[in-house]
């Protein structure tokens, strides 16, 4: 079954803080005392990375095991893990350095400030063939807004309701400001070298966009697609459902490139597709599943939920073939009940406060890590 699946790995960024939802930084100490955790420029969040896996079976444990380890370590310091992708109850006016001596962090703080202090999930899919990789990148770039809409979990900042479902994506500095839909690998190499020479990228890692090619020696050696647009998704069943939809779309273009590549299938040119993707990403960040987006085929407007329903229906035969139908099922819950941000905002409208909403979600996040809850077959939709 798994030989037809792509390798999958996750980069998981998490905030730490108190049980009332207030952010407290401890990343530098965690890195020193725990294996497998790395710091971000601000010490209020940290990151771990899962090893590549083709089978979905081990991925739940791969996602939750580091969280359990970190949570146990935090408990002795009266701290916990926080849901959400922004400094919901934190001070976004002040940068809290994890490594004051790091010159690259000097640059990050001076250039971007706390706009970069966010938590997210990066989903990596292994694709070795360069032509196939850039075909998949074009398709995912044009549909990245849909993945953000499913994952949005950052409606708060500085103790305020921002009015957006993904404040993280609205504030995060896309770098460089304009990134083309790459025609092929050579286009990517040439463009990257031009950006570094011009100073719009400071190194090969300094490409912050919704989706990018990645590999052991960028830009020359590439082996995976990295979707960077998703907010933090704490429920592993929901994360794996979104990953399954992403993989199935990539599998579709790998099997039939001419039928799914925006470069050949769209009536819009690549410049127009770049702008359409940017506009869709911002619309999804603002109102997620309720957003009006524009389809890459011809620019026609459609509701985000409707597009997702069409997409899910289109991948269902392939999901059945690859024994992934059950993995898609949690998407129905997200479409019906809303993503994390929408559920939080509904609680606020019902009279809740940001603090009570976060406190409830902190407990729910902890419950997700229970061996009983995370066991195969326990989750009703997993």
N, C-alpha and C positions, 0 to 999 in steps of 0.2 A: 504493500500500500504506500509506504513512504518514499519509494524510489522516484515517484512522480512529483513529490513535494519539494519545494525550494527550501534551502537552508534559511532559518529564521533566527534572529537575535534581537535583543532589546537593550537600549540604553535607558535606564530609569533614573530620573532626577526626583528628589524628595526634599521637602522642607521638614525641619525639626522645630519643636517648640513645646509649649505647655498644653495641658489637656483643655484649657479654655480657648485654644486656638491661637494664642500669641506666639509669634515666631521668636525662637531663641537659637543662636548660632553655636554650633559645636563641631563643625565638619573637620577642622584641622586635627582636633583631638581624636575624632573617630577614625580618621585615616591612619593615624599613628598606632592606634590600639586594635584596629580590626583589619583583617585582610579583605581585599576586594572592593573597597570603597575609595573613591577619589573625590577631591574637593573641586568646587567651582570657585570663581573669583571672590564671591561673597560667601561667608562661612555659615549662613543660615540654611543653605541647601547643599546636598552632596549627591553623588551618583554611583550606581553600580551597573555592571554590564553582564548580560547572560551569554553563555557559550552558544555558538550556532547549533541549531537542532533542526532536522527536517521533519520529524514526527511531532505532532501537536501534543501527544500524551505527556511528555516530561516537562512541557513548558510552564504549566501551572506551578509546579514545585520549583522550577528554576526562577520564576518570578517572586515567589513568596518566601523561599528559604532565606535569602539575604535580608528581607524585611523582618523576619522573625529574629534573626541574629542581631540586627541593628536595634530592634525594639527592646530586646532583653537588655542590651548594653545601655540604652537610653533610660530604661526604667530605674536603674540604680542612681540616676541623676535627676529623677523626677521629671523626665522629659518624655516625649512621644513623637510619633510621626504625624504630620499634618496632611490632610487632603487638600486639593486645589493647586492651582498653577501660578498664583501670584501671592504677594505679601498681603494676604487678606486682612489680617489684624497687625501687620508689621509696619515698621517705619520705612516707607519708601523714599524718604527724603535723605536717608543716610546710608552710605555704602559701608558694609562691615567686612573688611578684607580677611580672607582666609590665609593669605600669604603676602604680608606687606612688602617683602623683598623681591617679589616676582615682577620683572619689568613688563611682561605682557599684561599682567593684571593692572599695572599702572595705566597702560594704554586703555584697557577696557573701562576702568573706572572713570578716567578723564574724558573718554569719548562718549560713553553711553550712560554712565551712572547706573541707577538701579533699574533702568528699563530692561536690563538683561537678567535681573534677579528673578528668575521664573523657574518653574518645575514642569517637566514634560516627559513624554515617552517618544523615543525615536525607534522606529520599526525598520529593521534591516532585512532585506531579502537578497539571497545570494544569486547573482547572475554573472557568469564568467565571460560569456561571449560579448564583445564590445558593441557589435551592431544591435544585438537583442537588448542589451542594457540601455542604450540610448533610445530605442523604440519604447521600452517600458517607462523610462523617465519622462518622455513626452506625454504619454497617456496619464501617468500618475500626476504629473504637474497640472494637467487640465482637469483632474478630478480630486485634487487634494482638498479642496473646500468641503467636499462631502465627508472626508475623514475627520476634518476639524469639527464639522457640525455634529458628528456622532460623539465626539470626545470632549466637547467644551466643558470646562470646569473652573473657570476663573471669572466670576461675575463681581468679585469684590477686590478692593485695593484700599489700604490705609484705613480700614474700618468703615468704608463707604461702599454702597451699591453703585457700580460704575455705569450701569445702563447697557453694558455689553455682556455677551455670554462668554466670550474669550477675550478678556482684557489682556491676557498674555500676548495673544497674537497681534492685537492692535498696537501694543507698546513696543514689542520686540523689534529691534532695528534690523530690517532686512539689509544684508550686506553682501555684495554691492547693491545699491538701490535698484538697479535693473539687471536682471539675469535672463539671457535669452533661452529659448527652447533650443537645445543644442542639436545640430544636424547630425553630428557623428562624434567619434572620439577625438579626431584631430581638431575639430572645431572647439571642443572643450579644452584641450591642451593649449591651443593657441590663445584662446580667450583668457584662461587662467594666467598664463605667462604675461599677457598684456595688463591684466588687473594688478598683478604684483609689481610690475615695472612702474605702473602709474600710481601705486600707493593706495588704490581703492580696496585691495586685499593686502594684509600684512604678512600672511603666510598661506599655505595651501589649505589650512583648516578654516581660514577666515572667510568661508562661504556660507552665509546664514540665509537659507532660503527654504521654501516649503519641502522640497525634495532635491537631493543631490546625489551624484555618483560618489562612491567611496571605495577605498581599497588600501593595500599595504604601502603604496608609493604614489600618492596623488601628485599630479593628474595623470601620470603615465600608466601605472598599474592599478587597475580597478577590478573589483570583483563583487560589488553589491550596490543595490539601490537603498538609499536611506531616506525614509519619510520622516520629516522633522516637524511637521505642522501640528501634530496631535497634542492636546493638553494632557495632563496627567490623568490616567485611567487606573483607578485602584482596584476595581473588580476584575480579577483575571479572566473570568468568563466573557466579560464585555470586551476586554482588550483582545482576547484571542478571536472573538467574533469579528472585530474590525480588521484584525490581521488576516483572517480567512478571506474576507471580502477583498482586501487588497491583493492577497496572493492569487485569488481566482481571476481578478482582472488582469494581473500580470501574466498568469498562465494563458489567458485568452489571447493576449497579444503575442506571446511566445509561439503559440500554435498557429495563429492566423494574423501575421503582422499587417497585411494589407487591409484587413477588415477593421482594425482598431487603432491604427497609428494616426494621430491628428495631423501629422505632416502631410499625409496623403489623403485622409478621409474628410478633412475639414474644408469648408468653402472659404475659411478665413486664412490669411497668411500667418507666418510665424510671429511677426510683430503684434498682430491683432490678438493672437492666441496668448501671447505673453501678457498683454494688458487685460484680456478677459480673465485669465487665471488670477491675476492680482486683484481685480475687482471682485471676483467670486470669493477669494480668500477673505477679503475684508468684510464682505456681506455676511459670510458664514461666521466670522468672528463677532459680528454685531448681534445677529439674531439666530444663528445656527440653523436648527431644523425648520425654523419659520421663515428663513431668508428666501428671497427671489434670486435665483442664480441664472446664468446664461450658459446654454449647452455649447460645448466646443465644436460640435458638428457644423452649426450654422449660426450660432449666437442667439438662438431663440430663448425667450425667458421661460422659466419653469420653477415651480416650488421645489425647495431642497428635498422635502419628504417624498414628493412624487418622483424625483430623479433617483433617489435611493431605492424606492420600491421597484422602479424599472430596472435598476442595476442588479438588485438582488434576484429578481425574476430571471434576468439574462444569464446569471451565473449558476442558477440552480441545477441545470443538467450536468455541468462540469463538476459541481459540488457532489452530486450523487456519484458520478464516476470515480471521483477521488476520495469518496467516503468522508466528506466534510460537511454534509448537510446539517448534521446536529450542531456543528460548531457555529453555524450561521444563526441559529435560533435566537440567541440573546439580542440580536439586532431588532427583532420584533418588539421586545420590551422597551428598548431605547426609543424606537419610533412611536410607540404607544404612550409611554410614561414620561418621555423626555430624557435628555442627557443630564449629567450631574448638575450643571449650571441651571438648567430649567427647573429641576426639582428643588434646588436650593431657593431659587427666586420665588417659586410657588409657596414655599414655607415662609418666606419673608412676607409675602402678600397675605398669608394667613395669620400674621401677627408675630412671627418669630423674629429673633435678632440674628445678626451674623454670628455672634458668639454661640448662641444655642444651636444654630444650624451646624456650625463647624464641630461643636462638641458632640453632637449626635453622629456626625459623619466620622469623627475620630474613633468612636466606639464601633461603628460599622466596619471601618477599615481594619481594626484590630480583630473583629470577628471573622473577617475574610481569611485571616491567616491561621485560623484554627485548623488543625489536621483533619477534624471531622468535616468541616465545611468545605475544605479544599480537596477532600478525597474524590477520586473519580466517581461520577455518577451521583454525587450528593446534590450538586447544584441543579436545580430544576431545569435550567436552560443550558447547562454546560455540556 
